[in-house]
Every structure is written in C-alpha cells, then in structure tokens.
Amino acid sequence: MTRRVLISGSIAYDTIMVFEGHFKDHILPDRVHMLNVSFLAPRLERNYGGCAGNIAYTLGALGGEPVMLATIGRDGDAYLAHLAELGIDASTVRRLDDEYTAQAYITTDLSDNQITAFHPGAMSHAHRVSAREICSSAAGAAIGIVAPNGREAMLQHAREFGECGVPFVFDPGQGLPMFDGETLRWFVSLASAVTVNDYEASLLVERTGWSESRIAQQVQALIVTRGGEGSRVHEGGMVSEIAALPVACAVDPTGCGDAYRAGLLHGRTLGWSWADAARLGSVMGAIKIEHRGGQNHPIDRAEVARRFEGAYGRAPW
C-alpha cells in the first residue's frame, strides 16, 4: 500500500534579519501616517522554507514519501539541489523561468516582534501543477494536504483530490483570509480533516458561521493547535487533548506548524487514529522549535520514538 503524501503548498526562501533593538523605540504612534524608518540588521540568515518544503523535509526524514505540488522560479536551483541532497523527489515541482521563487523577508527585533514582506512569485502559478495527473498514476497517494499556496492552486488541488478520491487535510493557515465563508465551507465539505491554530480556528468559525463542533461534524477530524498549550482533536464525537512536549529551549517557532502537520500526515499513512497522529505531530513540533529555520532540525527516528514514549507512555514503532 502506498504511503505517498501529496503536498499542495508553497516553496519559498526565508531571509531573516535581526534588528538588535526594539521596533517600539523607533516607530512613533503619531507618525505612522508618514512612516519612513530604517533598521540596521547585523545578523542575517537565509533558510529554505515554504509550507510544502517544510512539510516534505520532516515527512521525508520520518521515512514518509512526500510529493510536492508546488512551483519554483528561475532562482530555484539551490532549492532543488537541497531537496536532492535530502533524497526528496522534486520531479513534480514545476520551474517557471519568468518568475522568482516565493520569498519572505522577515525583520525581527529583540522582543521577537516581526515585520514581514512576502513576494509570492512562482507560487501564484502553482495551479499549473496538476494533482489529478499525480494521484491518478499507478503509484497513487495515501493522503494529501492543501496548505497555504497560491489561491487558485488551493482551490484546484482540493477539487482534484476530491475527484480522485484522495483524502486530504485542509490547512488554510495564513491563506485563510483569501477565502469567503461559502468557499471555506466548500473546502471543509471536501476535506477529511481540518487543521488550524487557535487564532485561525476563531477566524474560520467567524467566516463560515459554523461553530467548532459544527465544523468537526463535517469531517473525520478537526485539529486545533495551541502552541505550548498542546492541541485539541475533535474525532468521532470525542475531543482529545494532546499535551505539548517539554522542550530544552524554544529557539524559533518558524515552521513548527509544518513539522506538526508532517507528523500528523505520517501517522495517518501508518494507519493511526487522528489523535495518535496528532501526538506524533506534537513531538515533531517540539523537535523543530529547538532549532532555527523550518528545515534545520535533525530528525532521528530513535530519538522521535524516545520522546514520544516519554510523553505518551508507549513507543510509536
């Protein structure tokens, strides 16, 4: 039986600059109508990122089979080489030479406040990658995920998953504001599960006009992540509270949600319940937050098993 996971999501470069001060000391509330400020940022990092890339990184390291429905631009050769080094099949990633790869420019101050500019670039054309062609191939797919991507890609890939009978997780993330209530209800009606953080859950409830319990009734599972407070899984009319794991040091939350979703998806390909899959997601989120960037955390299956057993009282494999 296939364990391939189809990942509709972004591939992006994350450029992170650290301002060794506080934004509040340089942005005057009574002058925001004519804002013109400059921050000296002596520390700079450039990381591989994007939802599809981050999920594929963790999923592949767990032993899964990620397949990305994503696009890169003319500057994407380094990213492709990075994926090849990781042993991740990037044959489904489409290169668009008239665009740049999606880019996030993030400036962080010493209070962990962030100012971010995002250029979607090639991501805006991710609908040019067909999920139908991939999921109807002989290799098939065990599950898919519609994560933040170009708007048309999210709509198209959800439709194609539905037409091909591929169960999928709807993970709107930062793309949620792009959709009105009717469209969000359509996504939920097609999905097997919905996963959001607690803020996104509130926005999803507001936009759809459905309560959390009503949304949970439409799908196999509704998973709501709450950072250090763990996560909540609505499944089969029951609610499971999934404890967050203790961490040695919370270094960087960037990509934690993607690591969680990789664990969730991998657990489902192993035939686990949504609650047990969410427990694996919690382990992966804890491992990720101890390292900077979305794809720099080392993943050792024996260490994953040790932390899973320590938190939940049994070994995962």
Stockholm file with secondary structure:
# STOCKHOLM 1.0

chainA/1-317         MTRRVLISGSIAYDTIMVFEGHFKDHILPDRVHMLNVSFLAPRLERNYGGCAGNIAYTLGALGGEPVMLATIGRDGDAYLAHLAELGIDASTVRRLDDEYTAQAYITTDLSDNQITAFHPGAMSHAHRVSAREICSSAAGAAIGIVAPNGREAMLQHAREFGECGVPFVFDPGQGLPMFDGETLRWFVSLASAVTVNDYEASLLVERTGWSESRIAQQVQALIVTRGGEGSRVHEGGMVSEIAALPVACAVDPTGCGDAYRAGLLHGRTLGWSWADAARLGSVMGAIKIEHRGGQNHPIDRAEVARRFEGAYGRAPW
#=GR chainA/1-317 SS CCCEEEEECCCEEEEEEECSSCGGGTCCGGGGGGCCCCCCCCEEEEEEECHHHHHHHHHHHTTCEEEEECEEETTCHHHHHHHHHHTCCCTTCEEETTSCCEEEEEEECTTCCEEEEEECGGGGGGGGSCHHHHHTSTTCCSEEEECSCCHHHHHHHHHHHHHHTCCEEECCGGGGGGSCHHHHHHHHHHCSEEEEEHHHHHHHHHHHCCCHHHHHHHSSEEEEECGGGCEEEEETTEEEEECCCCCSCCCCCTTHHHHHHHHHHHHHHTTCCHHHHHHHHHHHHHHHHTSSSSSCCCCCHHHHHHHHHHHHSSCCC
#=GC SS_cons         CCCEEEEECCCEEEEEEECSSCGGGTCCGGGGGGCCCCCCCCEEEEEEECHHHHHHHHHHHTTCEEEEECEEETTCHHHHHHHHHHTCCCTTCEEETTSCCEEEEEEECTTCCEEEEEECGGGGGGGGSCHHHHHTSTTCCSEEEECSCCHHHHHHHHHHHHHHTCCEEECCGGGGGGSCHHHHHHHHHHCSEEEEEHHHHHHHHHHHCCCHHHHHHHSSEEEEECGGGCEEEEETTEEEEECCCCCSCCCCCTTHHHHHHHHHHHHHHTTCCHHHHHHHHHHHHHHHHTSSSSSCCCCCHHHHHHHHHHHHSSCCC
//
